[in-house]
């Protein structure tokens, strides 16, 4: 085999490998971004719950925020945090958020379901 043909084959293999690695890196980047978005929705919901916003208004506000970030079907549940003995003294609120995001085609399509929890002291 001559040098030109050998270089062409090597270039084709390297380009294919670079394309696969680039697609994987983009997919993992989107995965990390969606995870951060779910965390942001959870933190925002906790902030609103701790500030005393009514449950219906909180749900609408959080759903608007989640959809602006590209997360669909965000479900938020808020409650008083009682897992620690000091929680009653500090009046802690917890919000648990479940959200869906589209899964990249490189990972089989479909959607991811993220669950995140955030705790914050209630305003008095």
N, C-alpha and C positions, 0 to 999 in steps of 0.2 A: 504494500500500500504506500502511496506517495505521501509526502508531507502535507499537501493541500487537503487531501481527503481526510487525513488523520486530524488536522486542525478543525475541519468542518464538523466532524463527529464530536470532538471534544467540546466545541462551542455549543452544539445542539444539546448535549448532555448537561453542560453547565447552565445553559439558559433554562432548560426544563426544571432543573433543581432549584434555580433561583426563583422561578415562578411559583413553585410549590411552597418554598420557604416564605415567600412574600405573602401568599394567600393565608398561610398558617399564622403569620405574625399579625396580619390584619384581623383575622378571626379572634385571636387571643386579645388583641387590643380592644375590639368591640365588646368582648366578654367582660374585660376589666372595666370598661366605661359603663356598661349597663349595671354592673355591681355597684359602682360608685353612685350612679343615679338612684338606685334603690335605697342606698344608705342616705342620700340627701333627702329623699322623700320621707324616710323614717324620722330623720332629725327635724325636718320641717313640721311634721305631724306632732312630734313631741313638743316642739316649741309652741304650736298653736294650742295644744291640749293644756299645757302648763299655764298659758296666759288666760285660760278660762273661756275660750271660744265655745259656743254651743255645738253639740255633736253634729247636727245637720250641716251647719255652716263649715265646720271643720272638714267633714267628708267632702263637701263640694270644693272647698279650697284645695284640699290635698289632691283630689282627682284632677283638678285643673292644672296644678303644678306638675303632677306625674305625667299627664298627657303632653305638657309643654316640653318635658324632658324625653319624650318618646317611649314612656312606659305605659302599658295598657292594663286596665283592670286592677288598679291599685285598690287594695282593701286595707283599711286602717282600723285597728282596735286600740282604744286607749283605756287605761285603768290606773288606779293608784298603785304604786310600786310598794309591795310589802315583803319582799324577799329578805330584807335585812332588818334587824331590830331598830336601827337608827332611822329607818325609812319614815316612820310616823313623825319623828321629830323634824325631819327635813322636808316633809310633805312632797315626796317625789312622785312624779308621773312617768308612766311608761307608755310608749306607743309601739305597736308591732305592725309592720307594713308588709304586705304581700303584693308583689307586682310581677307582671309578665313583660318579657321583651322578646323580640324576634331573634331566633337563633340563626347564625350565619349558615349559608348553604354548605360551607366547608365542614360544619359540624353536624350535618344531616338535616338541616332545616328545622321547622317547628318553632318552639319557643322555650325560653328559660323561665323558670319561676323562682323569684328571689324572695327571701324572707329576711327581714332585718328588724332589730329591736333597738330602741334608744330610750334613755332615761334622763330626766331633767327635773330640777327643783321647781315646784309650783310657785307662781307669783302670789304674793299676799296683798 
